[in-house]
Amino acid sequence: MSVSARLSSCSSDYLPGGAALRADKAQQPAIDLAVAYPDRHDAVVHLMDLRPAGIFRREVAAWRGLCGEFTRTIRRETFEVRYDGAWPLLIAYESAQRFDGETVIGGLPRSTLRDLSRRLVFVPAGLGFREWQEPRSLTSTIYLHIDPHNGLIGDEKRLWSLESTPRLFFESAALWQTALKLKGLVETGPTASPLYVEALAAVLLHELLDSRSVSEARARGGLSHRKQRAVLQYIEEHLAQEISLATLASVAQLSPYHFLRVFKESLGVTPHRYMLSNGSSELRSCSPTMGSPYCR
């Protein structure tokens, strides 16, 4: 069973196939999948809360185990996005650049990253997501709501680990390609094959688990999760200032040389590049030795 709709606002409506699109008391739209899940009482997918709703064009499609949203802005205005749903959420930013703004997931330091394009965010169920943007251009974003208990993966331990760990602005070529395929099916609407969607949903879950394993392996060879959080939080809080390498190394309780190596191992870029991408001034004394590749 699949349902689809194209929405220009968050008003209540009904979707083909017997699934109701509605808004709850907080005005967060939802899809009731009672037809697809006759034996479950929790088969309600809360969609993204977009404000102001009038600047968005939204396409929605829902299948057993997966709901997809594709949103585009039609005017360049400051906007806010919220999510407090019961299903895990994967966000794929197709095109998103901002002059100002912040992104927050419960349990992680806030991020003011300016260029979000081709980045991914994972929000575990019930953790909460908040974002506001003063955009530099029109934005387009893919939101994929995943029901991990639909029997697509039988390993409950791995599923629990997936649902319990938020991830903010990471990259995965495999996940990105799968998200684009699912975006195409959202745009296709009711004629999309449910079997194909279910297969892609299973692939998506496996790729999420695999990408997390890769990230954990990097962390073991680089900064610890605790030190990484402390360093990134310090950068976020001092973006307007000139930050020295020695200061960041001190936050991580490492020597400057060792800090450069493990930072790049953990995040895939040097501190210098990371701060430039976040809109910060350049890093002073980027390397303890002239010409170090860790500075570039």
Secondary structure as UniProt FT lines:
FT   STRAND          2..7
FT   STRAND          13..14
FT   TURN            16..17
FT   STRAND          20..23
FT   TURN            25..26
FT   STRAND          29..32
FT   TURN            34..36
FT   TURN            38..39
FT   STRAND          44..46
FT   STRAND          49..51
FT   HELIX           53..55
FT   STRAND          56..63
FT   TURN            64..65
FT   STRAND          66..73
FT   STRAND          79..83
FT   STRAND          89..95
FT   STRAND          97..105
FT   TURN            106..107
FT   TURN            117..118
FT   STRAND          120..123
FT   TURN            125..126
FT   STRAND          129..135
FT   STRAND          140..146
FT   TURN            148..149
FT   HELIX           156..163
FT   STRAND          167..170
FT   HELIX           173..188
FT   HELIX           189..191
FT   HELIX           194..221
FT   HELIX           225..237
FT   TURN            238..240
FT   HELIX           245..252
FT   HELIX           256..267
FT   HELIX           271..277
FT   TURN            278..279
FT   TURN            290..291
FT   HELIX           293..295
//
